[in-house]
């Protein structure tokens, strides 16, 4: 299936809004379906692999941050600090992935923001909210991000092949 594009070949505003809404919904559904591991001791949040979609669709930077924020509200976040922090982490992670692609970095470099940003930044406020020292918390959150980081790269690789066959346009 090919999307109808604007005259310059890019997605239309309506298409971008539609894709943004679908990706946000998918993120929230995945967090809800995996909330037992998304908020556990190792926080294996599979949904963060969707940050990798910024590689193909840079307009998803804000929607993915909003999706993280909303999922924290709906499924076990720890209040306003966790909600806002999660949103900013989503934006920062997805934005760094778009930068890596723009700088023509290897696709495997996209795993680094997915692993490092949530793994090292989220524990900053969680350590305060949970009264747990930063180092063990950073370790546990980082370990939980290994699987989403690898899944994110595979997501890019699979979708890139589909896009290159022009089944969907970037």
NORLINUR-V744303 format. One record per residue. N is the residue number from 1. RES is the residue in one small letter. PHI is phi as a letter, one per 20 degrees, with the letter a starting at -180 (none if undefined). PSI is psi as a letter, one per 30 degrees, with the letter a starting at -180 (999 if undefined). OMEGA is omega in radians with two decimals (NA if undefined). Layout:
{{N,RES,PHI,PSI,OMEGA} {N,RES,PHI,PSI,OMEGA}}
//
This chain:
{{1,x,none,k,3.09} {2,x,d,k,3.07} {3,x,e,k,2.98} {4,x,f,k,-3.10} {5,x,d,l,3.07} {6,x,f,l,-3.07} {7,x,f,f,3.14} {8,x,e,g,3.06} {9,x,n,f,3.14} {10,x,e,l,3.10} {11,x,f,k,3.09} {12,x,f,l,3.12} {13,x,g,e,3.14} {14,x,f,e,3.12} {15,x,f,e,3.11} {16,x,f,e,3.09} {17,x,f,e,3.14} {18,x,f,e,3.13} {19,x,f,e,3.12} {20,x,g,e,3.13} {21,x,f,e,-3.14} {22,x,f,e,-3.14} {23,x,f,e,3.09} {24,x,f,e,3.13} {25,x,f,e,3.12} {26,x,f,e,3.11} {27,x,g,e,-3.09} {28,x,f,e,3.12} {29,x,f,e,3.14} {30,x,f,e,3.09} {31,x,f,e,3.13} {32,x,f,e,-3.12} {33,x,f,f,-3.09} {34,x,d,g,-3.03} {35,x,f,f,3.09} {36,x,f,e,3.09} {37,x,d,f,-3.13} {38,x,f,f,-3.09} {39,x,c,g,-3.11} {40,x,e,a,-3.10} {41,x,f,e,3.14} {42,x,d,f,3.08} {43,x,l,i,3.09} {44,x,e,i,-3.08} {45,x,e,j,-3.09} {46,x,g,e,-3.10} {47,x,g,f,-3.13} {48,x,f,f,3.04} {49,x,f,f,3.11} {50,x,f,f,3.05} {51,x,g,f,3.14} {52,x,f,f,3.12} {53,x,f,f,3.05} {54,x,f,f,3.09} {55,x,f,e,-3.11} {56,x,e,e,-3.05} {57,x,c,i,-3.10} {58,x,g,f,3.13} {59,x,f,f,3.14} {60,x,e,g,-3.11} {61,x,g,e,-3.12} {62,x,f,e,3.13} {63,x,g,e,3.14} {64,x,f,e,3.03} {65,x,f,e,3.10} {66,x,f,e,3.12} {67,x,f,e,3.10} {68,x,f,e,-3.14} {69,x,g,e,-3.14} {70,x,f,e,3.14} {71,x,f,e,3.07} {72,x,f,e,3.11} {73,x,f,e,-3.02} {74,x,f,e,-2.92} {75,x,c,g,3.00} {76,x,p,g,3.06} {77,x,f,l,-3.05} {78,x,d,h,3.06} {79,x,n,a,-3.03} {80,x,f,e,-3.13} {81,x,f,e,3.13} {82,x,f,e,3.13} {83,x,f,e,-3.12} {84,x,f,e,3.12} {85,x,g,e,3.11} {86,x,f,e,3.09} {87,x,f,e,3.13} {88,x,f,e,3.09} {89,x,f,e,3.10} {90,x,f,e,3.12} {91,x,f,e,-3.10} {92,x,f,e,-3.12} {93,x,f,e,-3.12} {94,x,f,e,3.12} {95,x,f,e,3.14} {96,x,f,e,3.08} {97,x,f,e,3.10} {98,x,f,e,3.12} {99,x,f,e,3.13} {100,x,g,e,3.12} {101,x,f,e,-3.12} {102,x,f,e,3.12} {103,x,e,g,3.11} {104,x,m,h,3.08} {105,x,f,l,3.09} {106,x,f,k,-3.09} {107,x,g,e,-3.13} {108,x,f,f,3.07} {109,x,f,f,3.11} {110,x,f,f,3.11} {111,x,f,f,-3.07} {112,x,f,e,3.10} {113,x,f,e,-3.14} {114,x,f,e,3.13} {115,x,e,e,-2.98} {116,x,e,e,-3.04} {117,x,f,e,3.09} {118,x,f,e,-3.07} {119,x,f,e,-3.08} {120,x,d,f,-3.08} {121,x,e,e,-3.12} {122,x,g,e,3.14} {123,x,f,f,3.12} {124,x,f,e,-3.14} {125,x,e,f,3.11} {126,x,f,e,3.13} {127,x,f,e,3.09} {128,x,f,e,-3.08} {129,x,f,e,-3.07} {130,x,d,f,-3.11} {131,x,l,h,3.09} {132,x,c,k,3.13} {133,x,g,k,-3.09} {134,x,g,e,-3.02} {135,x,g,e,3.14} {136,x,f,e,3.12} {137,x,f,e,3.10} {138,x,f,e,3.11} {139,x,f,e,-3.07} {140,x,f,e,3.12} {141,x,f,e,3.13} {142,x,f,e,3.10} {143,x,g,e,3.13} {144,x,f,f,-3.12} {145,x,e,f,-3.12} {146,x,f,e,-3.11} {147,x,f,e,3.11} {148,x,f,e,3.14} {149,x,f,e,3.13} {150,x,f,e,3.10} {151,x,f,e,3.12} {152,x,f,e,3.12} {153,x,f,e,3.11} {154,x,f,e,3.07} {155,x,f,e,3.10} {156,x,g,e,-3.07} {157,x,f,e,-3.13} {158,x,f,e,-3.12} {159,x,f,e,3.10} {160,x,f,e,3.10} {161,x,f,e,3.12} {162,x,f,e,3.14} {163,x,f,e,-3.12} {164,x,f,f,3.06} {165,x,e,g,3.08} {166,x,m,g,3.06} {167,x,f,e,2.96} {168,x,c,k,-3.07} {169,x,e,l,3.07} {170,x,e,999,NA}}
//
